[in-house]
């Protein structure tokens, strides 16, 4: 994956206050990583551990250091820095670049960009943007809803009722994120973010009715642009021969983009209120985060009850009075 500097400028120039200082032709350079670096010791001559494939950010500290050097030493430091194939150099706070940097960067075809933002603010903004660009992603067939603040991804065969379930949840006050196609992105920290297809928007296909617009029908509060995926709810056809989890001690998990999240299988049969079950799945997930695991607590009470009963029976058996 890569992103050209020209694409970066086209998308973020206004937001980040970016101004190209070198020639337009230098923007053909490609950014291939979401890591951003400060040259640091490279300007002082230590280059053994310099990761030059990362975008470089020069702030007030680096510029003050270069200004403190004799003119010839400063030019040598800039020359050494730009001798590497750097994808792009950012200079923060709208400061003037060191003497000779723009000229040498033009010769090397390295874009130099000025930003009005402070160094810390710019690091956070550019890092977030690059992470979103280079994050692993995939498309999944399913429906994503925000239920009590928990992202539930409904999956299952075509026609099993995923959209109808989410429609019922929306009618009960929950929120639609995406239907039919869910674009899933893996963010740092093992977080999965799901959002809808830009073309489909908040439209939903209901068999027998057709295409409906959830936002138009239920209002802006019924939808959201993206949501963290926390639980996969797989809707399955009822099959008596297939074992079904009855207690909840053996929690099943599934993997999306190499991130494991809980999986709840819900077999469907006539009369089952899948909407209420979905709400319970969300509340149960929240309860586990709060330290309450109903199945484990029930199992612990049952074991304690059996132990107490066994001790009582032993006492009575040994009592000969």
C-alpha positions in Angstrom: 0.0 0.0 0.0 1.2 3.5 -0.8 0.0 7.1 -0.8 1.6 9.8 -3.0 2.4 13.2 -1.5 0.2 14.7 -4.2 -2.8 12.7 -2.8 -1.9 13.7 0.7 -1.9 17.4 -0.2 -5.2 17.1 -2.2 -6.9 15.5 0.8 -5.4 17.2 3.8 -3.9 20.5 2.7 -6.7 22.7 4.1 -7.2 20.7 7.3 -3.5 20.5 8.2 -2.6 23.9 6.8 -0.1 22.4 4.3 2.0 24.4 1.8 4.4 22.9 -0.7 7.8 24.6 -0.6 9.4 22.6 -3.4 8.5 22.0 -7.0 5.2 20.3 -7.9 7.1 17.4 -9.5 8.4 16.3 -6.1 4.9 15.3 -5.0 5.2 12.1 -7.1 7.0 10.6 -4.1 5.2 7.7 -2.3 4.6 7.3 1.4 4.6 3.6 2.2 4.3 3.6 6.0 2.1 5.1 8.7 5.1 5.8 10.9 6.3 9.4 11.2 9.8 10.3 12.5 11.9 13.2 13.6 15.4 13.3 12.2 16.9 13.9 15.6 20.5 12.6 15.9 20.8 12.3 12.1 21.4 16.1 12.0 24.2 15.6 14.5 25.8 12.9 12.3 24.6 9.7 13.8 22.9 7.8 10.9 23.3 4.1 11.7 19.7 3.7 12.9 18.0 6.3 10.6 14.8 4.9 9.2 14.7 7.1 6.1 11.6 5.4 4.5 9.4 7.3 7.1 8.1 10.8 6.6 10.2 13.3 8.5 9.0 16.1 10.8 11.3 19.0 11.6 10.1 21.2 14.4 11.4 24.2 16.3 14.0 22.2 18.2 15.7 20.8 15.1 15.7 24.2 13.4 17.2 25.9 16.5 19.9 23.3 16.6 20.8 23.9 12.9 20.8 27.6 13.5 23.2 27.1 16.4 25.8 25.5 14.1 28.3 27.3 12.0 26.9 28.0 8.5 29.1 25.3 6.8 28.4 22.7 9.5 24.6 23.4 9.1 24.8 23.0 5.3 26.6 19.7 5.8 23.9 18.4 8.2 21.2 19.3 5.7 23.1 17.7 2.9 23.6 14.5 5.0 19.9 14.4 5.9 18.7 14.9 2.3 21.2 12.3 0.9 18.6 9.6 1.8 15.5 8.8 -0.2 13.1 10.4 2.2 9.4 10.4 1.1 8.5 13.8 2.5 9.8 16.4 4.9 7.3 18.5 7.0 8.3 21.7 8.8 5.9 22.7 11.5 4.6 26.0 12.9 5.1 27.7 9.5 8.8 28.2 10.3 11.4 29.0 7.6 13.4 25.9 6.4 17.2 25.9 6.9 19.3 27.7 4.3 19.7 25.5 1.2 17.2 22.9 2.2 14.6 23.7 -0.4 17.1 24.0 -3.2 18.8 20.7 -2.3 15.4 19.0 -1.9 14.4 20.1 -5.4 17.6 18.6 -6.8 16.9 15.3 -5.0 13.2 15.3 -5.8 12.2 15.3 -2.1 9.0 17.3 -1.3 9.3 19.8 1.6 6.0 20.9 3.1 5.3 23.6 5.6 2.4 23.3 8.1 0.9 25.9 10.3 0.2 23.4 13.1 2.4 23.0 16.2 4.7 20.0 16.2 2.8 17.9 18.7 -0.6 18.7 17.1 0.8 17.8 13.7 2.2 14.5 14.8 -1.2 13.5 16.2 -3.1 14.6 13.1 -0.8 13.1 10.4 -0.3 9.9 12.4 -4.1 9.4 12.7 -4.6 10.1 8.9 -1.7 7.7 7.8 -2.9 5.0 10.2 -6.4 5.1 8.6 -4.8 5.0 5.1 -2.5 2.0 5.8 -4.7 0.0 8.2 -5.6 -3.5 6.9 -9.2 -3.7 5.8 -11.7 -6.0 4.2 -15.4 -6.1 3.1 -17.8 -8.5 4.9 -21.3 -9.5 4.0 -23.5 -8.6 6.9 -25.2 -5.9 8.9 -23.7 -3.7 11.6 -25.7 -2.0 14.3 -25.0 0.0 17.5 -27.0 -1.7 20.2 -26.7 0.0 23.7 -23.3 1.2 22.5 -22.0 -2.2 21.5 -21.2 -2.9 17.9 -23.0 -6.1 16.8 -22.1 -7.5 13.4 -24.9 -9.8 12.2 -23.7 -12.5 9.7 -25.3 -15.5 8.1 -26.5 -16.8 4.8 -28.3 -14.5 2.3 -32.0 -14.2 3.1 -31.8 -15.4 6.7 -33.0 -12.1 8.2 -30.0 -10.0 9.0 -31.5 -6.8 7.6 -34.9 -7.4 9.1 -33.3 -7.9 12.5 -31.4 -4.7 12.3 -34.5 -2.9 11.0 -36.4 -4.0 14.1 -33.5 -2.8 16.3 -33.6 0.6 14.7 -37.4 0.8 15.3 -36.6 0.1 19.0 -34.2 3.0 19.2 -30.9 1.5 18.2 -28.7 2.6 15.3 -27.8 1.3 11.9 -24.1 1.5 10.8 -24.1 -0.5 7.6 -26.2 -3.1 5.8 -25.2 -5.7 3.3 -21.6 -4.6 2.9 -19.5 -3.7 5.9 -16.1 -2.2 5.4 -13.9 -3.4 8.3 -10.6 -1.7 9.2 -8.1 -2.9 11.8 -6.8 0.0 13.8 -3.9 0.1 16.3 -4.6 -1.7 19.6 -6.5 -4.5 17.9 -9.6 -2.5 17.3 -12.0 -3.3 14.4 -13.9 -0.4 13.0 -16.9 -1.0 10.7 -18.6 1.5 8.4 -20.9 1.3 5.4 -20.3 1.4 1.7 -20.2 5.0 0.4 -22.5 4.2 -2.5 -25.1 2.3 -0.4 -25.1 4.8 2.4 -27.9 4.0 4.9 -30.1 2.2 2.4 -31.4 -1.2 3.3 -33.0 -4.0 1.2 -36.0 -5.6 2.8 -37.3 -8.6 0.9 -40.9 -8.0 -0.3 -40.6 -4.3 0.3 -37.6 -3.2 -1.6 -34.9 -0.5 -0.9 -35.6 1.8 2.0 -33.7 4.8 3.4 -33.2 4.4 7.1 -32.1 8.0 7.7 -35.1 9.4 5.8 -37.5 7.2 7.6 -36.2 7.2 11.2 -34.1 10.4 11.3 -30.4 11.2 11.9 -30.5 9.6 15.4 -31.1 6.2 13.8 -27.8 6.0 12.0 -24.1 6.5 12.7 -21.1 6.6 10.3 -18.9 4.0 11.9 -18.7 1.8 15.0 -16.3 -0.5 16.7 -17.2 -4.2 16.1 -17.2 -6.0 19.4 -19.4 -9.1 18.9 -20.3 -11.2 15.9 -23.9 -12.5 15.9 -24.2 -15.4 13.5 -27.7 -16.2 12.5 -28.1 -19.9 11.6 -31.0 -22.2 10.5 -32.4 -24.3 13.2 -31.0 -27.9 13.2 -31.8 -30.3 16.0 -28.8 -32.4 15.2 -26.4 -29.4 15.7 -25.2 -28.9 19.3 -26.1 -25.5 20.7 -24.5 -23.6 23.6 -26.9 -23.8 26.5 -24.9 -22.4 29.5 -22.4 -19.9 28.1 -19.2 -21.2 29.8 -17.6 -22.2 26.5 -17.3 -18.9 24.7 -16.7 -19.1 21.0 -14.5 -16.6 19.2 -13.9 -15.7 15.6 -11.1 -13.9 13.8 -11.5 -10.8 11.6 -8.2 -9.4 10.1 -6.3 -11.5 12.7 -8.2 -10.0 15.6 -10.3 -12.4 17.7 -13.7 -11.2 19.0 -16.6 -13.0 20.6 -19.0 -15.0 18.4 -22.5 -15.8 19.4 -24.4 -18.4 17.3 -28.2 -17.9 17.3 -30.2 -20.7 15.7 -33.5 -19.4 14.2 -36.9 -21.2 14.5 -40.4 -19.8 14.1 -41.5 -17.5 16.9 -38.0 -16.7 18.2 -37.6 -13.0 19.0 -34.2 -12.4 17.6 -34.3 -8.6 18.3 -34.6 -9.1 22.1 -31.9 -11.8 21.9 -29.7 -9.2 20.1 -30.3 -6.7 22.9 -29.5 -9.3 25.5 -26.2 -10.2 23.7 -25.2 -6.5 23.8 -26.1 -6.1 27.5 -24.4 -9.4 28.4 -21.3 -8.1 26.7 -21.4 -4.9 28.7 -22.0 -6.9 31.9 -18.8 -9.0 31.3 -16.8 -5.8 30.9 -18.2 -4.6 34.3 -16.9 -7.8 35.9 -20.1 -9.8 35.9 -20.2 -13.2 34.0 -23.6 -14.7 34.6 -22.6 -18.3 33.5 -19.4 -18.4 35.5 -21.2 -16.9 38.6 -24.0 -19.5 38.3 -21.5 -22.3 37.9 -19.6 -21.2 40.9 -22.8 -21.1 43.0 -23.8 -24.5 41.8 -20.4 -26.0 42.7 -20.5 -24.4 46.1 -24.0 -25.7 46.6 -22.9 -29.2 45.7 -19.9 -29.0 48.0 -22.0 -27.8 50.9 -24.6 -30.5 50.3 -21.8 -33.2 50.3 -20.4 -31.9 53.6 -23.8 -31.9 55.2 -24.5 -35.4 54.0 -21.2 -36.6 55.3 -21.8 -35.0 58.7 -25.3 -36.7 59.0 -23.9 -40.0 58.0 -21.3 -39.8 60.8 -23.7 -38.6 63.4 -24.9 -41.7 65.3 -26.8 -39.9 68.1 
